[in-house]
């Protein structure tokens, strides 16, 4: 877990919701307030407000290493090294790299994230800077940084879980984001904050949810972390150590 002093801690909140007066936007505001009161220096990227382009393309690179054929991860590495990333990507990349904590705030859309947030990840989580080769999980580029998901959805809490109709939420439908994205590039990931049944509850209940979020974020340093693989338990080809005939190279 990061050992940065309170005064030096920086947090980046990325908000993905098309309605600025939404409950999800209110959760982002609450997160900013709670972290600021706890001594964090907080910046916010409102993807819809800034009209962030979620579509990865050759236009993301002002100076291509190979103009005739696009290999997107390789061009990411080249553009980052050459300082030739599209400016909207570079702004977001620098903000994440300069932060100790990344918080993603969004509504669950179709068991996943809004497209604009997925596109933000595609364009911002750079090959080379964030991950590459064996630089994944606890050896990834974001090692030493933390992340957290704050999300809301219409379903009731009993609909999720091992025996729920929809299956696991945090460890199931959001695993692609918690492990396959945040954990994969090296973040230590706090357990998510999930607001259930939001469109159908009262304002009083929504207010109570926001108050709970504020309280929990005030103690974020003690918030449990999600467990991910450690490369210490795998060989150079990512085969589990201890299997018959398998020793570390």
Helices and strands as residue ranges (DSSP letters): G 6-8, E 10-16, H 23-37, E 41-46, G 58-60, H 72-82, H 87-97, E 101-107, H 115-124, G 137-139, E 146-152, G 157-159, I 169-173, H 175-177, I 178-183, E 188-189, E 193-195, G 198-200, H 203-218, G 220-222, G 231-233
